[in-house]
Amino acid sequence: MVKTRTWAAVIGCILLLAGAAAVWLWLRPAPGHVAEIYSDGALRYTVDLDRVREPRRLTVEGPRGVNVILIEPGRIRVESADCPDQVCVNAGWLSDSASPIVCLPHRLVIRLTGGAGPDTTAG
Amino acid sequence: MARDAVLTAVALTIFVLELQLPDLIPVPGVKAGLSNIVTLITLYLMGPWDALAVLTARILLGSVFSGNASALIYSLAGSLVAFPVTLLMKKIVTERQVWVASVFAAIAHNAGQMGAAILVTATPSLAVYLPVLTVSGVIAGLFTGLAAQACLPGLSKILRDQ
């Protein structure tokens, strides 16, 4: 039998390692300010956030629902969505983090990448 | 069978109540998983088949009650990974260490769920959430495990083979 103290130590180590990795990943800056919006696994829009002058909305209709994305100079967020959990809305603004905004129910992902791709969104 | 049904009803009630709690952090897949207290109790007092039945019924009915049918695939994937891990851990740990099995089950659940999300969204970069989900799994698993462990002695008289 493994002693409870040993189990506690093993779990404590896992917690520390995962915690450190989580903090490191969370604070890791994004490689760039180009937002890529994926729906259902396919890249749908690319927006260079540094070139955004006016706030604008982008409605992404996936096979399972709609996410309204708000784009402002230098940042992007999901403003509203008809998904059940609202995790994507609660995630707030994405401006400088490598952690993507995810709407699992609608299979929508917004992540920041490097490089200035062409702005393919229509006004 | 009747006991399985009662346990499923209890698990579903806990599941629906938990849905009313606000999200602590906006990371997909972070959840307390309180209804797994029932899964653990069923496993320990009635055996793996009953536990599998109660777990599957709760997941399927839970997705109906929550109106979040698209979450079903992630719950199923998580449980598919977590259940064998729990069975294995049950063989290793003592009855005073149920929480240990629960912690590993929760970590496995979140990893399986993340794997499904990566496949479904075709976005490997979702893996950046794995450490956060591991931390949340340890905390959630610890809590549900300790809760189940505390309930086991009292419930064993009622649930164990009659």
Interface residues (C-beta under 8 A of the other chain):
Chain A: M1 V2 T4 W7 I11 I14 L15 A18 G19 A20 A21 A22 L25 W26 Y38 D40 G41 A42 R64 P84 D85 Q86 V87 C88 N90 A91 G92 A98 S99 P100 V102 C103 L104 P105 H106 R107 L108 V109 R111
Chain B: D23 P26 V27 P28 G29 S66 G67 N68 S70 A71 Y74 I92 V93 T94 R96 Q97 V100 V103 I107 A117 V120 T121 A122 T123 S125 L126 V128 Y129 P131 V132 T134 V135 V138 L142
